[in-house]
Amino acid sequence: MKNNYNSIAENYSEWAFNLKNNDIPESVQQKLQIIVMDSIGLMASAKKEPYIVSLIDALKEIGDCVLVGHEHKTSPFNASIINGTSVHGEDFDDTFEGTPVHVGAVMVPAMLSVAQTNNLSGQEFLRGLAIGSELICRLALVAPTAVHRQGFHPTAIFGAFGSSIGVSSVIGSNIKQMSSALGIVGSMASGIIEYLAEGTSTKRLHPGWAAGCGYQSANIAKSGFLGPRTVFEGKHGAFNSFAKDTIKPDFSHITDQLGSRWECTNLAIKPYACGTMAQPFIDCAIKLRDKIENIEEIEKIVAQVGEGTVHRLWEPLEEKQNPSSPYGAKFSVPYCIAIGLLDGVAGLKEFTDNRLKDLELIKLTSKISYEINPNDEYPKNYSGNIKIFKKNGKILSANQPCLRGGKKDPLNFEEVKQKFHANLNFAGIKKDEIAKLNSFVENIFKTKDFKSLSEIDFT
């Protein structure tokens, strides 16, 4: 039966097919370069983590794609999975402000894989990166919080579509093949949020899997395999499958003002190595740190929070007050507040087994609870408010009005570069190789090919 209308996937694919590099604004290019820098530093920083060691041991296929931070190479599919898991592994990667979804952990690994496999130039890499990143951000706006509420991880779902269209756009696919790839990857996308129960590692895997599935779907579609073109709006499409039906989707966000309004410029860079919504509360704790001479002075701490954050960051409260793993601690606001008060920082070293065993820290987290603030702007804005009740009756309070690193208070290029270098140093990368990586990232959109990445010594 002939269809007389274009689906959303077809309309987005048509825009992507016709996009030229000079259509990508300088502000978008600058943001995406920062995302690449942040992502590559995080790939290396996770090189010794047990979950990466286990993935490398499991995915042994030999290929030509670099695993950043590692000596050997693997297939583009496996490289996408492992590099993507590395970026997101410590939850220190970028996030889309307004409705949290992680873009760099999906798009950078997928585009690095296709760039090396298909011998792309930096400009082709940029084009695919921009197209896929923009789709992920726009999908996140369609029905805010609905995917999380349904029990799925938005990055796992939306990321797969971004990877698919990004890769499709640089391998010579036509509009029909590009929209088919989106339809195909809709059947590959998945990622439940049951990791919240005990802080297990499946969330880490979600962006890598999305990156790999996107890569595969693009190549499958290019061979002529057909996928449903109504993958977004259809009766059994992504939003009717993965999103809570009490939140009505507004599909106009996907295609309205394409090319003139770029949502990916609103991507935020995290200053702290933990969940996005926990970050403003760390800033609050750090603001009050110098006003407390002795932690024993504290009777209790109460945070005012948005209702939509409770099931991920506050409940079950007993687990959040005594996290069972370093990864679980990243999604525990009590732990994050305590770290801010005790350490004044919240980088990779603050979320380790040794830090989790600190009795003073756990004693403090047990004093931290929450109350719902009906006026909290979540998910439109991520803010933090805490009150510290001292045993002498005094009350200290602090507010962080927005996400630091986000659109209202962005980190500048030098701040991101400092984070990049800190993560490479954490990984034990040699000084000379850090300089090579730095040059690679700063010139990535100008490069003729990606051979220089293979020349970096990660031993």
N, C-alpha and C positions, 0 to 999 in steps of 0.2 A: 504494500500500500504506500502510495506517495505521500510524503509529509510536506505541507505547504507553509511551514513556519520554521524559523531557526530556533534551536534550543539555546539555552544559556551557554552550554559547553561549546556549541558552534560559534556563537557570537564572540566569546572570549578567544577562541582559537583563531577566528578571523582577524581580530585585533592583533594577536600575537604574531600571526603570519606576516602581517603588513608592517609591524614595528621595525623601524630603522634605529641604528645606534644614535644618530643625531636627534632622535625623538626623546631620548632619555635625558632628563634635566641633570645639570651638574650637581644639584642637591641630592638627587637620587644616587648618582655615581659615588659621591662622597660618603653617603650613609652605607652603601653596599661595600665600599672598600673597608670601612671600619668593621662591618660585619665579617668580612673575610679575614681580616687581621685577628679579630677576637676568636673566631672559630678555629683558625689554624693553631693559635696558641693553646687553645683548650684541647685540641686533638693530641698535641704532644704531652700536655700536662697529665693526661690519664694513662700514659703508656704502661705504667707499672701496676695499675689497679687490677685487682683479681678478676673483675668482670671483663676487662679487655684481654687479659691473658687467656681466659677461658674461651672467649670468642675466637681469638687467633688460633688457639689449639683446635677448635671445632671446625673453623672455616679455612681449610688448608689448601684450597685450590690455588695453584700458581698462576700468576698473570703479570701484567705490565703496569698496574696501578699502585702508586705509592701509598703505604700506610704511614701517615705522618707521625714521626716519633719512633719509627721502627725500621729495621734493617731490610726486611724482605718485602716483596710485592705480591699482589694477589689479583684476582679478577675484578672487573669494574663493579659487579654486583656485591661481592664480598667487601671490597674497599668502601663502597657506599655504606654498608651496614656497620663496619667496624669504625670508620672515621666518624660517622654520624653518632654512634653510641659514645665515642670518645668526647665529642663536643658537648653533648648533653649530660654526660655521666655524672658530673658533680654539680649540675644545675647552676652553672655559673655563666651560661650562655644568654644571648639576647632574648628579648621577649617583646611581643606586640602589645603595647599599652592599650587598655580598654577592654580587651578580652584576651587573656593570655594564651599565646601560641608562640612556639619557638621556630624561627625561620632559618637561621644560619646552620643549625645542626642538621637540617634536611638538605637545604639548597647547596651549600658549599661542598659537602661530600659528593652529592650527585653530579654537580657540574665539574668538579675535579676529575671524577671518573670518566665522564664523557669527553672532557677536554683532552685527557691523555689517550683515550682509546681512539678518538676520531681526529686527533691532531688539530685541535681548535686553536684559534688565536685568542688573545686576551679580549678583543672586542666581541668575538662570538660568545666567549664565556660570560662577559658582562650582559649581553643581550638575554641569554637564557636565564641567568641569575635574576635579572630584573623582572622578567615575565613570570617566572615561578614564584618569586618572593611576593610580588604584588597579588597574585591569586591567593596565596595562603592568607595574607592579611585581609583581603576582601571577604573571603569565606568566613573568617572569624567574626566579621561584623553582621553576618546574615541573621543569626539568632543567638545573641550573646548569652553565654552560660548554659545554653540548652544541651550542648554535647556533653559537657561535664556532668550536668544533672542527670543525663541518661546513663552515665557510668563509663563514658569513653574519654580518652585523652585527645583533646582537639589537635595537638601537634601530630599525633599518629594518623588521624583522619585527613585533616586539611593538608598536612605536609605531603602526603602521597600524591595529591592532585597537583601541588606546586612542583614537585620533582618531575612528575610526568610531563607537564606542559613545558617546563624549562628545558628538559632534555629533548622533547619532540621538536622544539623550536630551532634547535641547532644541528639536527641530523638530517635535514632535508625533507621532513614530513610536510604533506599538504594539509589543508584545513580539515578535511575529512579524517585523515589519519590522526591528527592532533586531537580532535574531539573524540575519536574512537579510543585513543590512549587514555583519555580522562574516564571514559566509560569502563574501560578494562580495569584501571587501577581502583575504581570504586569497589570492585570485588576482591581486591587485594588488601585494601585499607582495613586496619583494625588496631586495637589497643585499649584494653579495659583498665580501669584505675584501681583495681583491687590491690595493687602494690601499696596503697595507702595503709592497708591493715597492719603490715609488719615491716614496711620499709624495704621490700625486696627490689631486685634490679630490673624488673621488666620495663619500668618507665624509661630507664636509660636506653633500652633497646628501641623504643618506639620511633624516634627520629631516623635512626639508621635503617630500620626496616622500611620506613616510608620512603627514604631516599632510594633504597635498592629496588623497591617495588615500582617506584616512578620510573627509574631507569629501565627496568624490564618491560613495563607496559608500553613505553614509547617505542621500543624496538619491536615488540610484538605487533603493535598497531601498524608500524611502518611496513611490515611484511604482508599486510592485507587483512589481518584479523580484525573483526568488528566488535566494538563495544557500544553499549546503549548511550545514545546522544543526550538523553534526558536524565543523565546520572545525577544531576543536582535537584531538579524540580519534579522529577517523576514520582508516581504513586509509591514506588518502591526505591526511590532514589536516596541519596546520602542523607538528606535532612529528615526524611520520613523514617529512616532506619537508625541513624546515629544521634538524633536530637530529640529532646523532650517535646512532646507535641503541644504542651501548654504554652510554649513560647513560639509565637507565629513567626516564621521566617520572612524576611524582607529581601527577596532576591535581587532587588535593584542595586544593592551594594556591590554585586559582582561585576556589573558592566557599566554602571552610570559614570560618566566623565572619565572613561578610560583614556589615559594619556595626558589628561589635563589635571587630574587629581591623583597623586601617588601616595597611597596609604603606607607603603613600606618606609617612607621617610619618618614615620612615627615609631619605628622600632627602637627599643630601649636597650642600652648596654648595662648589665648589672655590675654594681660595685661590690656586691657581696655574693658569696658562693652558696646561695640557698634559694628557696622558693620566692617567686616574685612578690607575692603579697606580704611576705614576712619582712621584706627589706626596709620599708619605712619605720617599722617598729625597732629595728636595730639602730637606725638614726636617732630615734627618740631616746633609746637607752644610752647611746654615746653622748648625747647632749646632757644627760643627767649624771654621767659617770663621775665627774669631778666634784659633784655636790654630795657625794656619799663617801665618807671616810672609812667606814667599816660596813661590809655587807651584812653583818649581824644586826645592824640598826634597822634592817628592813623587816617589817611585819608581813606585808603582802604587796603584790603588784597587780593592778587590774588594767587590762587593755580594753579599749572601746573598739569594737570591730563591726564590719559589715556582715550581715547574716549569711551572705553567699560564700564567705571564706571559712565558715565554721567547720564544715564537714571534712575539709582537707587539712586545715592548719591547727584546729583546736580539739577535735574529737576523734577518738575517745580521749578525754582529758588525761586520764591516768597514763596512757601511752605517750602523749605529748609532753607530759611533765617528767617522764623518764624514758626517753626514746630507746628502742631496742637495738638500733643500729645508727652508725654515722649518717647514713643516707636518710633514715627516718628523721633524724635531727634537723635536716634541711627543711623539713615541712612541719616543724614544731616551732610555733612562735614563742612559747615559753623558753625553749632552749636558745633561740636566736636572741631574745631579749637578754637572757642571762649572759650569753657570750659578749654582747655589746657592753654590758655593765662591767664584766670582769676583765675582758681582753681589749676592748676598744677597737677591735677589728673583727672581720668575719671572712677570712680568705680560706684557701684550701686547707691550711694547717689547723683551722679551728673545728673542722668536722672530721675527726679521726677517732679511732677506737680509744687511743690513750686519753684524748680530751674528754671523751664520753664517760670515762671512769672516774673523773675528778669529783670527789664527794662534795666539795664546796659548791661546785657547779650544779650538781643534781639537787642538792639541798635548796639552792636558790630557785631552780625551775619549779620545785614543788610548791613554791609560794606564789606562783604566777597563774592567774586565771583571766577570764574575759567576761564582758557583758556586751549585749547587742546594742549598737548605736543605730537607731532607726533613720538617722540623718546621714549616715555614711554614704559616700557617693559611689562605692563599688557597684558595678565594674567600670564605671566611667572614669573614675580616678582612684588611684591607690594612695591611701594616706595612713598615718599612724597616730595613735593617741594612747599614752599610758599615764597612770597615776601610781606613784610609789608612796605607800603608807608606812611611815616610820613608827617605831615603837614609842617614841616620845610624843606622838600625836600629830606631828607635822606631815604635810602632804606635798610631794613634789610632782609636778606634771610637765609633760613635754608633748609637742605636736610636730609631726612631719607632714606638711600639707600635700606633698606629691611624691612620686617615685623619683628618687635621685638617679640620674642616668636616662630618664624619660624625656618626653617632649617639652615639659615645663622646666626641667633642670638637667639638660643633657650633659654627658661627659664629652669633653673636647678630644680632638685627635691625639694630643699628647698624653692625656689621661688614659685613653684606651691603649696607646702604645706602651705606657708603663705597665698596665695590666698584662699585655701581651708578653713583654719581656720577663715579668715576674713569673708568669706561668711557664715560660720556656726554661727559666732558671730552676723552677720547682721540678721540672722534668729532667734536669741534669744535662740539657743540651749544651754542647761546647760553645764557647764565646764566638769563635770564627763562624760556626754554623748558624748561630743566632743572627749574625750580621748578614749571612746569605739569605736566610728566611725573611729577614726584615726587608732586604732589597727585592726579593721575590714578591712580597705582599704589596710594597709601595709601587711596584711597576706592573702589577698583575694585569691591568686592563690595557697595557701597552705592549705586552709581550707577543712575540710572533708564534711561540709555542710554549709548551709546559715542560720541556726537557730539563730546565734548570732545577725543577723540584726533585727530579731523580738524582741529581748530582749532590744533594745535601746529605752529609754523613750524620745519621742519627744514632750511631753506635755509642 
